[in-house]
Amino acid sequence: MHLRLDRFSSPIGSLQLVTDAEGRLRVLDFHDHVERMHRLLRRQYGTFQLDNGRAPGSVIALLEAYFAGDIACLAAVPVATAGTAFQRRVWAALREIPAGTTMSYGRLAAKLGMPKASRAVGLANGANPVGIVVPCHRVIGANGALTGFGGGLDRKRWLLEHERRPGALPLDPAKDKSLEPIC
């Protein structure tokens, strides 16, 4: 499989965008998680060729709009993921969680008709290759705590706050006391 790698500057750090020949987003990850990105690509596609190249202008424009405050535009980002049927089912359910809200792993499992599968849902959530667009950051612990986000809890907190109160904010939790958990 031949894939392109582009970089996108966001308020929460540089993002790596991996797209295919059809312009679909295959991976979105943070610049400080290069090894995880390669691990996800190997796990999902086995052998692949990754070359530097531009992501489609439409994908870039939608990400710019999201970080500028148009939260709903993420639904229009074309994605293509491998993964198991269960993982893809969880990822589809993540896209149904309304922006600015959160859902526990257990509640998401129940929504999928598998109330005892919260751990499996958590594992599928963690394997999501297109974070932000497939909003795994909207899933929280049963006690309402922010838990497990591959980009780190500061970024998760920022994304949730951004979606709750649209408008891009600088990521500096030490200076910006408005970045309190919304759970």
ROMI-495274 format. One line per 8 residues: number of its first residue (from 1); their letters; for each residue x, y, z of N, C-alpha, C. Coordinates in Angstrom, 2 decimals, padded with zeros to 5 digits. Layout:
# residues N
NUM) a) X/Y/Z/X/Y/Z/X/Y/Z; ...;
END
This chain:
# residues 183
1) mhlrldrf) 000.85/-001.17/000.00/000.00/000.00/000.00/000.90/001.23/000.00; 000.58/002.16/-000.86/001.34/003.41/-000.96/000.56/004.53/-000.24; 001.22/005.18/000.71/000.58/006.22/001.51/001.43/007.48/001.51; 000.78/008.62/001.76/001.46/009.92/001.85/001.44/010.41/003.28; 002.53/011.07/003.68/002.65/011.67/005.01/002.79/013.18/004.86; 001.90/013.89/005.52/001.96/015.35/005.56/001.93/015.77/007.02; 002.27/017.00/007.27/002.22/017.53/008.63/001.29/018.74/008.65; 000.60/018.88/009.77/-000.38/019.94/009.93/-000.14/020.60/011.27;
9) sspigslq) 000.01/021.91/011.27/000.25/022.64/012.50/-001.09/022.97/013.16; -001.25/022.50/014.40/-002.49/022.74/015.13/-002.17/023.43/016.45; -003.18/023.96/017.12/-002.97/024.59/018.43/-002.46/023.63/019.51; -002.56/022.32/019.27/-002.10/021.35/020.27/-000.88/020.57/019.78; -000.19/021.13/018.81/001.02/020.51/018.30/000.88/020.07/016.86; 002.01/019.77/016.27/002.03/019.32/014.89/001.39/017.94/014.78; 000.56/017.77/013.77/-000.11/016.50/013.53/000.48/015.84/012.30; 000.57/014.54/012.33/000.97/013.75/011.18/-000.30/013.26/010.51;
17) lvtdaegr) -000.42/013.51/009.23/-001.58/013.08/008.46/-001.12/012.08/007.42; -001.66/010.89/007.45/-001.35/009.87/006.46/-002.60/009.67/005.63; -002.45/009.86/004.33/-003.59/009.71/003.41/-003.24/008.71/002.32; -004.28/008.19/001.68/-004.08/007.23/000.59/-004.28/007.92/-000.75; -004.18/007.16/-001.82/-004.27/007.71/-003.18/-005.65/008.31/-003.46; -006.67/007.86/-002.74/-008.02/008.40/-002.92/-008.27/009.64/-002.06; -007.28/010.06/-001.29/-007.42/011.25/-000.46/-008.08/011.01/000.88; -008.21/009.75/001.28/-008.82/009.42/002.56/-007.77/009.41/003.66;
25) lrvldfhd) -008.16/009.89/004.81/-007.27/009.91/005.97/-007.16/008.50/006.54; -005.94/008.01/006.63/-005.68/006.67/007.18/-005.16/006.74/008.61; -004.36/007.78/008.91/-003.81/007.98/010.25/-003.74/009.47/010.52; -004.10/009.85/011.74/-003.86/011.19/012.26/-003.24/010.98/013.64; -002.01/011.46/013.81/-001.35/011.28/015.10/-000.47/012.49/015.37; -000.02/012.60/016.58/000.79/013.74/017.01/002.26/013.53/016.64; 002.94/014.63/016.40/004.34/014.60/015.97/005.25/013.87/016.95; 004.89/013.84/018.19/005.74/013.19/019.19/005.37/011.72/019.39;
33) hvermhrl) 004.62/011.16/018.44/004.24/009.75/018.50/004.49/009.05/017.16; 005.66/009.31/016.59/006.01/008.73/015.28/006.04/007.21/015.35; 006.65/006.66/016.38/006.75/005.20/016.48/005.36/004.57/016.60; 004.47/005.18/017.38/003.10/004.64/017.50/002.41/004.67/016.14; 002.61/005.75/015.38/002.00/005.86/014.06/002.47/004.71/013.17; 003.77/004.44/013.16/004.31/003.34/012.35/003.79/001.99/012.84; 003.67/001.83/014.15/003.14/000.58/014.71/001.69/000.37/014.26; 000.87/001.43/014.30/-000.52/001.32/013.84/-000.58/000.97/012.36;
41) lrrqygtf) 000.27/001.60/011.56/000.29/001.31/010.13/000.68/-000.15/009.87; 001.71/-000.64/010.55/002.12/-002.04/010.37/001.02/-002.99/010.81; 000.40/-002.68/011.94/-000.66/-003.55/012.47/-001.85/-003.60/011.50; -002.18/-002.47/010.91/-003.37/-002.43/010.05/-003.10/-002.85/008.62; -001.91/-002.55/008.10/-001.68/-002.77/006.67/-000.53/-003.70/006.36; 000.21/-004.15/007.37/001.36/-005.00/007.09/002.45/-004.20/006.40; 002.67/-004.49/005.15/003.67/-003.78/004.37/003.04/-002.53/003.76; 003.76/-001.43/003.87/003.28/-000.17/003.28/004.48/000.68/002.90;
49) qldngrap) 004.24/001.60/001.99/005.26/002.57/001.61/004.73/003.94/002.01; 005.52/004.67/002.79/005.10/005.98/003.29/006.07/007.03/002.76; 005.57/007.91/001.91/006.37/008.98/001.33/005.83/010.32/001.75; 006.69/011.29/001.86/006.24/012.66/002.12/005.39/013.12/000.94; 004.30/013.76/001.23/003.40/014.27/000.18/002.29/015.08/000.81; 001.65/015.89/000.03/000.59/016.76/000.52/-000.69/015.98/000.76; -001.31/016.27/001.88/-002.67/015.77/002.13/-003.62/016.56/001.25; -004.74/016.00/000.89/-005.69/016.73/000.07/-006.09/018.06/000.72;
57) gsvialle) -006.25/019.08/-000.10/-006.65/020.39/000.40/-007.95/020.34/001.18; -008.85/019.45/000.78/-010.14/019.35/001.48/-009.95/018.86/002.91; -009.03/017.92/003.13/-008.77/017.42/004.48/-008.14/018.54/005.32; -007.18/019.24/004.74/-006.52/020.35/005.44/-007.55/021.42/005.80; -008.41/021.77/004.85/-009.42/022.81/005.09/-010.37/022.41/006.21; -010.75/021.14/006.26/-011.66/020.68/007.31/-010.98/020.71/008.68; -009.71/020.33/008.75/-008.98/020.41/010.02/-008.80/021.86/010.46; -008.50/022.74/009.52/-008.39/024.17/009.85/-009.71/024.69/010.40;
65) ayfagdia) -010.81/024.30/009.77/-012.14/024.74/010.22/-012.44/024.21/011.61; -012.09/022.96/011.88/-012.31/022.38/013.20/-011.57/023.18/014.27; -010.30/023.43/014.04/-009.53/024.15/015.05/-009.92/025.62/015.15; -010.59/026.14/014.12/-011.11/027.50/014.18/-012.47/027.57/014.87; -013.05/026.41/015.18/-014.30/026.40/015.93/-015.47/025.72/015.26; -015.35/025.29/014.00/-016.42/024.58/013.31/-016.31/023.10/013.64; -016.80/022.73/014.80/-016.62/021.39/015.33/-017.30/020.33/014.46; -018.45/020.64/013.92/-019.24/019.68/013.15/-018.56/019.24/011.86;
73) claavpva) -017.60/020.03/011.36/-017.00/019.71/010.07/-016.20/018.41/010.09; -015.85/017.89/011.26/-015.09/016.64/011.30/-015.85/015.49/010.64; -017.16/015.56/010.66/-017.97/014.49/010.06/-017.71/014.37/008.56; -017.23/015.44/007.93/-017.00/015.42/006.49/-015.61/014.93/006.10; -014.73/014.70/007.07/-013.38/014.23/006.75/-013.48/012.77/006.30; -013.02/012.48/005.07/-013.08/011.09/004.61/-012.00/010.25/005.28; -012.39/009.15/005.89/-011.44/008.25/006.55/-011.60/006.85/005.98; -010.50/006.12/006.02/-010.51/004.70/005.67/-009.58/004.02/006.65;
81) tagtafqr) -010.08/003.06/007.35/-009.28/002.36/008.34/-009.40/000.86/008.12; -008.37/000.17/008.50/-008.43/-001.29/008.50/-009.05/-001.67/009.83; -008.40/-002.51/010.59/-008.95/-002.90/011.87/-009.96/-004.01/011.74; -010.29/-004.59/012.87/-011.27/-005.68/012.90/-012.68/-005.11/012.74; -013.61/-005.98/012.49/-015.01/-005.53/012.38/-015.45/-004.88/013.69; -015.04/-005.45/014.83/-015.40/-004.87/016.12/-014.79/-003.48/016.29; -013.52/-003.34/015.96/-012.87/-002.03/016.07/-013.58/-001.01/015.20; -013.89/-001.35/013.99/-014.57/-000.40/013.09/-015.96/-000.03/013.62;
89) rvwaalre) -016.61/-000.98/014.26/-017.91/-000.70/014.87/-017.78/000.29/016.02; -016.75/000.11/016.85/-016.49/001.05/017.95/-016.15/002.42/017.38; -015.30/002.46/016.36/-014.88/003.74/015.77/-016.07/004.47/015.16; -016.98/003.73/014.54/-018.20/004.37/014.00/-019.04/004.95/015.13; -019.13/004.23/016.25/-019.91/004.72/017.39/-019.26/005.96/017.99; -017.94/006.04/017.98/-017.26/007.24/018.49/-017.69/008.48/017.72; -017.88/008.34/016.43/-018.27/009.48/015.60/-019.70/009.94/015.90; -020.45/009.13/016.63/-021.82/009.49/017.00/-021.91/010.20/018.34;
97) ipagttms) -020.81/010.25/019.09/-020.83/010.96/020.38/-020.84/012.46/020.08; -021.83/013.18/020.52/-021.91/014.62/020.20/-020.71/015.40/020.72; -020.27/016.34/019.92/-019.16/017.21/020.32/-019.51/017.92/021.62; -018.51/018.09/022.46/-018.72/018.78/023.72/-019.28/017.90/024.82; -019.49/016.63/024.50/-019.99/015.69/025.51/-018.99/014.55/025.64; -019.17/013.78/026.69/-018.33/012.61/026.91/-019.21/011.41/027.19; -018.61/010.24/027.06/-019.32/008.99/027.32/-018.31/008.02/027.93; -018.74/007.25/028.89/-017.83/006.27/029.50/-017.68/005.07/028.58;
105) ygrlaakl) -016.60/004.32/028.81/-016.38/003.09/028.05/-017.55/002.13/028.23; -018.04/002.02/029.46/-019.16/001.13/029.74/-020.42/001.54/029.01; -020.70/002.83/029.01/-021.90/003.31/028.31/-021.78/003.09/026.81; -020.58/003.29/026.28/-020.36/003.06/024.84/-020.54/001.57/024.53; -020.03/000.71/025.39/-020.22/-000.73/025.20/-021.71/-001.10/025.22; -022.43/-000.52/026.16/-023.88/-000.78/026.24/-024.59/-000.29/024.99; -024.17/000.86/024.50/-024.77/001.41/023.27/-024.56/000.47/022.09; -023.44/-000.25/022.12/-023.15/-001.21/021.06/-023.84/-002.54/021.29;
113) gmpkasra) -024.62/-002.64/022.39/-025.33/-003.88/022.70/-024.45/-004.92/023.38; -023.33/-004.47/023.95/-022.39/-005.37/024.60/-022.00/-004.79/025.95; -022.93/-004.73/026.92/-022.69/-004.03/028.17/-021.51/-004.53/029.00; -021.05/-005.75/028.76/-019.92/-006.29/029.53/-018.60/-006.14/028.78; -018.60/-005.41/027.68/-017.41/-005.32/026.83/-016.67/-003.99/026.96; -016.77/-003.34/028.12/-016.14/-002.03/028.25/-014.62/-002.11/028.07; -014.01/-003.18/028.52/-012.56/-003.32/028.35/-012.20/-003.48/026.87; -012.98/-004.26/026.15/-012.74/-004.44/024.71/-012.97/-003.13/023.97;
121) vglangan) -013.97/-002.38/024.38/-014.22/-001.06/023.79/-013.02/-000.15/024.05; -012.48/-000.21/025.25/-011.31/000.60/025.58/-010.11/000.25/024.71; -009.90/-001.04/024.47/-008.80/-001.46/023.61/-009.01/-001.00/022.17; -010.23/-001.12/021.68/-010.52/-000.65/020.32/-010.35/000.86/020.23; -010.79/001.56/021.27/-010.63/003.02/021.33/-009.15/003.39/021.24; -008.31/002.66/021.97/-006.88/002.93/021.98/-006.20/002.60/020.67; -006.79/001.76/019.85/-006.22/001.38/018.56/-006.72/002.29/017.43; -007.52/003.27/017.75/-008.06/004.20/016.75/-006.92/004.92/016.04;
129) pvgivvpc) -006.79/004.75/014.71/-005.69/005.39/014.00/-005.95/006.84/013.59; -007.17/007.29/013.69/-007.48/008.65/013.23/-008.12/009.46/014.36; -007.33/009.60/015.45/-007.79/010.38/016.58/-008.22/011.78/016.14; -008.96/012.43/016.96/-009.60/013.73/016.74/-010.74/013.57/015.76; -010.48/013.11/014.53/-011.54/012.95/013.53/-012.51/011.85/013.98; -011.98/010.74/014.42/-012.78/009.72/015.10/-012.51/010.00/016.58; -013.43/010.71/017.23/-013.15/011.38/018.51/-013.04/010.47/019.73; -011.96/009.72/019.78/-011.71/008.86/020.94/-011.48/009.68/022.21;
137) hrvigang) -011.18/010.96/022.05/-010.98/011.82/023.22/-012.27/012.07/023.98; -013.41/011.74/023.41/-014.70/011.95/024.08/-015.07/010.81/025.03; -014.22/009.79/025.13/-014.50/008.65/026.00/-013.72/008.82/027.29; -014.41/008.60/028.41/-013.84/008.82/029.74/-014.03/007.59/030.62; -013.44/007.62/031.78/-013.60/006.53/032.74/-014.98/006.51/033.36; -015.33/005.39/033.96/-016.65/005.22/034.59/-016.89/006.24/035.70; -015.81/006.68/036.34/-015.94/007.65/037.43/-015.92/009.10/036.94; -015.92/009.28/035.62/-015.92/010.62/035.05/-014.54/011.21/034.85;
145) altgfggg) -013.51/010.46/035.17/-012.14/010.98/035.04/-011.65/010.87/033.60; -010.82/011.84/033.24/-010.16/011.75/031.94/-009.15/010.62/032.01; -009.23/009.72/031.06/-008.33/008.57/031.04/-007.81/008.35/029.64; -006.73/007.64/029.56/-006.13/007.12/028.34/-006.39/007.83/027.04; -005.53/008.72/026.67/-005.56/009.34/025.35/-004.14/009.32/024.83; -003.95/008.76/023.64/-002.61/008.60/023.08/-001.83/009.90/022.97; -002.51/011.01/022.83/-001.83/012.30/022.72/-001.56/012.94/024.07; -001.99/012.31/025.14/-001.80/012.85/026.48/-003.05/013.53/027.01;
153) ldrkrwll) -003.18/013.54/028.33/-004.39/014.09/028.94/-004.53/015.60/028.76; -003.42/016.34/028.66/-003.53/017.78/028.42/-004.18/018.05/027.07; -003.80/017.28/026.07/-004.42/017.45/024.74/-005.88/017.00/024.78; -006.17/015.93/025.46/-007.56/015.45/025.58/-008.42/016.54/026.23; -007.92/017.10/027.31/-008.64/018.16/028.03/-008.87/019.35/027.09; -007.83/019.73/026.33/-007.95/020.86/025.40/-009.02/020.58/024.36; -008.99/019.38/023.77/-009.97/019.03/022.73/-011.40/019.08/023.28; -011.60/018.54/024.47/-012.94/018.56/025.06/-013.40/019.99/025.34;
161) eherrpga) -012.51/020.80/025.86/-012.86/022.19/026.13/-013.12/022.95/024.83; -012.31/022.70/023.84/-012.48/023.33/022.52/-013.85/022.99/021.94; -014.26/021.75/022.08/-015.55/021.33/021.54/-016.71/021.84/022.37; -016.48/022.04/023.62/-017.53/022.56/024.50/-017.73/024.05/024.28; -016.67/024.76/024.08/-016.70/026.21/023.89/-015.90/026.50/022.63; -016.52/026.32/021.44/-015.78/026.42/020.19/-014.92/027.68/020.09; -013.77/027.48/019.50/-012.79/028.54/019.31/-011.44/028.00/019.76; -010.47/028.09/018.90/-009.16/027.53/019.21/-008.52/028.26/020.39;
169) lpldpakd) -007.97/027.48/021.30/-007.27/027.99/022.48/-005.83/027.52/022.44; -004.90/028.30/022.94/-003.53/027.80/022.99/-003.41/026.72/024.07; -002.62/025.70/023.79/-002.42/024.64/024.78/-001.29/025.02/025.71; -001.64/025.48/026.88/-000.66/025.74/027.93/-001.41/025.67/029.25; -001.70/024.44/029.71/-002.48/024.26/030.93/-001.91/024.98/032.14; -000.61/025.16/032.19/000.01/025.84/033.34/-000.40/027.30/033.38; -000.63/027.90/032.22/-000.98/029.32/032.16/-002.47/029.55/031.99; -003.15/028.61/031.35/-004.56/028.79/031.04/-005.40/027.97/032.01;
177) kslepic) -005.91/028.60/033.04/-006.68/027.91/034.08/-008.09/027.54/033.61; -008.48/027.95/032.39/-009.80/027.55/031.89/-009.81/026.11/031.43; -008.65/025.45/031.36/-008.59/024.07/030.90/-008.84/023.11/032.05; -010.03/023.15/032.59/-010.42/022.24/033.67/-011.17/021.07/033.04; -011.12/019.89/033.62/-011.86/018.76/033.09/-013.35/019.09/033.02; -014.02/018.61/031.96/-015.45/018.88/031.82/-016.28/017.69/032.28; -015.64/016.70/032.82/-016.36/015.48/033.21/-017.08/015.67/034.52;
END
